[in-house]
Amino acid sequence: MPPAVRRCRGAGPPREGLGGTAAATYQGAHAGELAGVGVAVYDGGEAAGHLAVLRDALSHCATADGGTPYDRLTAARTPLPGIGGADAAGRALSGKVGGYPYRMHVVVARSGHTLIALVHAGLTPPDPARTAELARLLVREVGTLDA
């Protein structure tokens, strides 16, 4: 598929070199707001290579849909303050989920041997600065763990 029409799709963490995973979801203060976090720890240097593949996929993601007119999100390049460079990438999606307006930010980041995935979403549009703050906090905290 040409990059302009590539679909975003969720998947588990890359399996090569995977040592362990954890995931959690947190409810936010605004209507329908949530943050989902996934952490995957890798043996050796696989995390950096996997991040490069995920960054490329994220940068080419154009739409995400559930196959109905009620579930369709379109990707946009929304700057997330402080997210980018060699160890992180982000993308914004907006549209409808269940027929309701919905927006989300997706961030993938690396801290040492660990990949972190963050989804910050809600009926009320998530604040890009808050998403970036959450991502930096996760990278800082995961970076202190002994893997």
C-alpha positions as CSV (number, residue, x, y, z in Angstrom):
1,M,0.0,0.0,0.0
2,P,1.3,3.5,-0.7
3,P,2.3,5.4,2.5
4,A,-0.6,7.9,2.1
5,V,-3.2,5.1,2.7
6,R,-1.4,2.8,5.0
7,R,-3.5,1.7,8.0
8,C,-2.3,1.9,11.5
9,R,-2.8,-1.3,13.4
10,G,-2.1,-2.4,16.9
11,A,0.1,-5.4,17.6
12,G,2.0,-6.8,20.5
13,P,5.6,-6.0,21.1
14,P,8.2,-7.4,18.6
15,R,9.0,-11.0,19.8
16,E,12.7,-11.2,18.8
17,G,14.8,-11.1,22.0
18,L,11.8,-10.3,24.2
19,G,12.4,-11.0,27.8
20,G,9.2,-9.9,29.4
21,T,6.2,-7.5,29.1
22,A,3.8,-5.6,31.3
23,A,0.8,-3.4,30.5
24,A,-1.6,-1.1,32.4
25,T,-4.4,1.3,31.7
26,Y,-5.1,4.4,33.8
27,Q,-8.3,6.5,33.8
28,G,-7.8,10.2,33.4
29,A,-9.6,13.3,34.9
30,H,-11.6,14.2,31.8
31,A,-14.6,12.4,30.2
32,G,-13.4,9.2,28.5
33,E,-9.7,10.1,29.1
34,L,-7.3,7.2,29.5
35,A,-3.7,6.3,29.2
36,G,-2.6,2.9,28.2
37,V,1.1,1.9,28.8
38,G,2.9,-1.2,27.5
39,V,6.5,-2.0,28.5
40,A,8.6,-4.7,26.8
41,V,12.1,-5.6,28.0
42,Y,14.6,-7.1,25.5
43,D,17.8,-9.1,25.9
44,G,20.9,-7.5,24.3
45,G,20.5,-4.7,21.8
46,E,17.2,-5.6,20.2
47,A,15.3,-2.7,21.7
48,A,17.0,-0.1,19.5
49,G,16.4,-2.0,16.3
50,H,12.8,-2.7,17.2
51,L,12.3,1.0,18.0
52,A,13.6,2.0,14.5
53,V,11.0,-0.4,12.9
54,L,8.2,0.9,15.1
55,R,9.2,4.6,14.4
56,D,9.0,3.9,10.6
57,A,5.6,2.2,10.9
58,L,4.3,5.1,13.0
59,S,5.6,7.7,10.6
60,H,3.7,6.0,7.7
61,C,0.5,5.4,9.6
62,A,-2.3,7.3,7.8
63,T,-5.6,5.8,9.1
64,A,-7.0,3.4,11.7
65,D,-10.5,2.0,11.4
66,G,-12.7,-0.7,12.7
67,G,-14.3,-1.4,9.3
68,T,-17.3,0.8,9.9
69,P,-18.1,4.5,9.4
70,Y,-18.4,4.8,13.2
71,D,-14.8,3.8,13.8
72,R,-12.3,5.7,11.8
73,L,-9.3,7.7,12.9
74,T,-6.9,9.8,10.7
75,A,-3.3,10.3,11.6
76,A,-1.6,13.7,11.7
77,R,1.8,14.9,12.6
78,T,1.2,16.6,15.9
79,P,4.3,17.8,17.6
80,L,4.6,16.4,21.1
81,P,7.0,18.6,23.1
82,G,10.3,16.9,23.8
83,I,9.3,13.7,22.0
84,G,11.5,12.7,19.1
85,G,15.1,12.1,18.3
86,A,16.7,8.7,18.4
87,D,14.8,7.3,21.3
88,A,11.1,8.3,20.8
89,A,8.4,9.0,18.2
90,G,4.8,10.1,18.4
91,R,1.7,10.4,16.3
92,A,-1.8,11.9,16.8
93,L,-5.0,10.2,15.6
94,S,-8.4,11.9,15.5
95,G,-11.8,10.9,14.2
96,K,-14.6,8.8,15.6
97,V,-14.8,5.7,17.8
98,G,-18.3,4.2,18.3
99,G,-19.6,7.3,16.4
100,Y,-18.2,9.7,19.0
101,P,-15.4,12.2,18.4
102,Y,-12.2,10.8,19.6
103,R,-8.5,11.8,19.7
104,M,-5.4,10.0,20.8
105,H,-1.7,10.3,20.9
106,V,0.6,7.3,20.4
107,V,4.2,7.4,21.6
108,V,6.9,4.7,21.3
109,A,10.1,5.3,23.2
110,R,13.2,3.4,24.4
111,S,15.0,3.4,27.7
112,G,18.0,1.1,27.6
113,H,16.8,-2.4,26.8
114,T,13.2,-1.5,27.2
115,L,10.5,-0.3,24.8
116,I,7.6,1.8,26.1
117,A,4.3,2.3,24.3
118,L,1.9,5.0,25.5
119,V,-1.6,5.7,24.2
120,H,-3.2,8.9,25.6
121,A,-6.8,9.2,24.5
122,G,-10.2,10.6,25.2
123,L,-13.5,12.2,24.1
124,T,-11.9,15.4,25.3
125,P,-8.8,15.9,23.1
126,P,-5.7,15.0,25.0
127,D,-3.2,17.8,25.6
128,P,0.0,17.2,23.6
129,A,2.1,18.7,26.4
130,R,0.5,16.3,28.9
131,T,1.1,13.3,26.6
132,A,4.8,14.4,26.3
133,E,5.0,14.8,30.1
134,L,3.6,11.3,30.6
135,A,6.1,9.8,28.1
136,R,9.1,11.6,29.7
137,L,8.0,10.4,33.1
138,L,7.7,6.8,31.9
139,V,11.1,6.9,30.2
140,R,12.6,8.3,33.4
141,E,11.0,5.8,35.7
142,V,11.6,2.8,33.4
143,G,15.2,3.9,33.1
144,T,15.7,3.4,36.8
145,L,14.6,-0.3,36.7
146,D,17.0,-3.1,36.7
147,A,16.1,-5.3,33.8
